[in-house]
C-alpha cells in the first residue's frame, strides 16, 4: 500500500488506491483545528453520476476553496471564518465501506431542514495533518457516496 499520510501521494492516487487506503489504513487520532480541503476523485457510483450531484458537488468542492474546522465542527467555504454546515462527529463503522471512520451528521446544523437531512460525510484521519474523506448524501452505498476529498492542516 502507498503511504497514506502524504498529501501529494493521495492527490495523485487513483480511485482504486484511494479505496484501498480508506479501507485498510488505521485511523489516527481525531483531528483538531481547521483543515483545508481538496477534491480528489469522483466515484464511479450511480449517485455520483447524477447531473444534479455533479453540478452541486462540483460547484462547492471543485470550484470554491473549502475545508473543515473540527474545533467548531463546521465546514467552511472560501475562508475558514465563513463556517456553514455544523456537524456532529462520531467514530464508528463507515456507511459506505468496510472500515472504521469518523461520521459527520448535520442534524443540529442551521441549514434548512431539507438540506441538512440530505447531508452525510465521512472522514478518516491518517495523521495529525492529513485526513481522507468521502463526500456525499445520507443514502446507502452507490447512491450516497460521491467523491473522495483530502483534508490537510498546515
C-alpha positions as CSV (number, residue, x, y, z in Angstrom):
1,X,0.0,0.0,0.0
2,X,1.2,3.5,-0.8
3,X,2.0,5.9,2.1
4,X,-1.4,7.3,3.1
5,X,0.0,10.1,5.2
6,X,1.4,12.1,2.3
7,X,-1.0,14.7,0.8
8,X,0.9,14.6,-2.5
9,X,0.6,10.8,-2.8
10,X,-3.1,11.0,-2.0
11,X,-3.6,13.8,-4.6
12,X,-2.1,11.6,-7.3
13,X,-3.8,8.3,-6.2
14,X,-6.3,6.6,-8.4
15,X,-9.8,5.8,-7.2
16,X,-8.7,2.2,-6.6
17,X,-5.7,3.3,-4.5
18,X,-7.9,5.7,-2.5
19,X,-10.4,2.9,-1.9
20,X,-7.6,0.6,-0.6
21,X,-6.3,3.4,1.7
22,X,-9.7,4.2,3.0
23,X,-10.5,0.6,3.8
24,X,-7.1,-0.5,5.1
25,X,-5.3,2.4,6.7
26,X,-5.6,2.6,10.5
27,X,-7.5,5.6,11.9
28,X,-5.2,8.2,13.6
29,X,-6.4,10.4,16.4
30,X,-9.4,12.5,15.8
31,X,-8.5,15.7,14.1
32,X,-8.3,19.1,15.8
33,X,-8.2,22.6,14.3
34,X,-9.1,23.6,10.8
35,X,-8.1,21.8,7.6
36,X,-8.0,22.9,4.0
37,X,-9.9,20.7,1.6
38,X,-9.1,19.4,-1.9
39,X,-11.4,17.5,-4.2
40,X,-9.6,14.3,-5.3
41,X,-11.8,11.9,-7.4
42,X,-15.4,11.2,-8.4
43,X,-16.5,7.8,-7.5
44,X,-17.9,5.5,-10.3
45,X,-21.3,5.2,-8.5
46,X,-24.8,5.8,-9.8
47,X,-25.3,8.5,-7.2
48,X,-22.1,10.3,-8.3
49,X,-23.1,10.2,-12.0
50,X,-26.3,12.2,-11.5
51,X,-26.2,15.6,-13.2
52,X,-27.6,17.4,-10.2
53,X,-24.9,15.8,-7.9
54,X,-22.1,16.8,-10.4
55,X,-23.4,20.3,-10.6
56,X,-23.9,20.9,-6.8
57,X,-20.8,19.0,-5.6
58,X,-18.7,20.3,-8.4
59,X,-19.6,23.9,-7.6
60,X,-18.9,23.6,-3.9
61,X,-15.9,21.2,-3.9
62,X,-14.2,21.7,-7.2
63,X,-14.7,25.4,-7.7
64,X,-14.7,27.0,-4.2
65,X,-12.0,26.8,-1.6
66,X,-13.3,24.6,1.3
67,X,-12.3,22.9,4.4
68,X,-13.4,21.7,7.9
69,X,-13.0,23.3,11.3
70,X,-13.0,20.4,13.7
71,X,-12.9,22.6,16.8
72,X,-16.1,24.5,15.8
73,X,-17.5,21.4,14.0
74,X,-18.2,23.4,10.8
75,X,-17.5,23.2,7.1
76,X,-16.2,26.4,5.6
77,X,-16.2,27.7,2.0
78,X,-14.0,30.5,0.6
79,X,-12.3,31.3,4.0
80,X,-12.2,29.5,7.4
81,X,-14.2,32.2,9.3
82,X,-17.1,31.6,6.9
83,X,-18.4,28.4,8.6
84,X,-21.6,26.7,7.5
85,X,-22.9,23.2,7.8
86,X,-22.4,22.5,11.6
87,X,-22.0,18.7,12.2
88,X,-21.8,16.2,14.9
89,X,-18.9,13.7,14.7
90,X,-18.8,10.2,15.9
91,X,-16.4,7.3,15.4
92,X,-17.8,4.1,14.1
93,X,-18.4,1.8,11.1
94,X,-18.5,3.5,7.7
95,X,-21.8,3.6,6.0
96,X,-20.2,3.0,2.6
97,X,-17.0,0.9,3.2
98,X,-15.9,-1.9,5.4
99,X,-13.8,0.2,7.8
100,X,-13.9,2.4,10.9
101,X,-14.3,6.1,10.2
102,X,-15.5,9.4,11.6
103,X,-19.1,10.0,10.6
104,X,-20.3,13.6,10.1
105,X,-24.0,14.2,10.6
106,X,-25.7,17.5,10.1
107,X,-29.0,17.2,12.2
108,X,-28.0,20.1,14.5
109,X,-27.0,22.4,11.6
110,X,-28.8,25.7,11.0
111,X,-29.0,24.8,7.3
112,X,-32.6,24.4,6.0
113,X,-34.2,21.2,7.3
114,X,-34.4,19.6,3.8
115,X,-30.7,20.3,3.2
116,X,-29.4,19.1,6.5
117,X,-31.4,15.9,6.2
118,X,-29.7,15.1,2.9
119,X,-26.1,15.6,4.1
120,X,-23.6,13.0,5.3
121,X,-19.9,12.7,5.0
122,X,-17.1,10.5,6.4
123,X,-13.5,11.4,7.3
124,X,-10.6,9.0,8.1
125,X,-7.8,10.7,9.9
126,X,-4.5,9.3,8.6
127,X,-2.2,11.5,10.7
128,X,-2.4,14.7,12.7
129,X,-2.2,16.7,9.5
130,X,-3.9,14.5,6.8
131,X,-7.4,13.1,6.5
132,X,-9.1,11.2,3.6
133,X,-12.8,11.8,3.3
134,X,-15.8,10.5,1.4
135,X,-18.3,13.2,0.5
136,X,-21.9,12.5,-0.3
137,X,-25.5,12.3,0.8
138,X,-27.4,10.4,3.5
139,X,-28.0,7.3,1.4
140,X,-26.6,3.8,1.1
141,X,-23.5,2.6,-0.9
142,X,-23.7,3.5,-4.6
143,X,-26.2,6.3,-4.0
144,X,-24.8,8.3,-1.1
145,X,-21.0,8.1,-1.8
146,X,-20.0,10.6,-4.4
147,X,-16.3,11.6,-4.2
148,X,-13.0,11.4,-2.3
149,X,-11.6,14.5,-0.8
150,X,-8.4,15.4,1.1
151,X,-8.1,17.5,4.2
152,X,-4.7,18.9,5.2
153,X,-3.6,21.1,8.1
154,X,-0.7,23.4,7.7
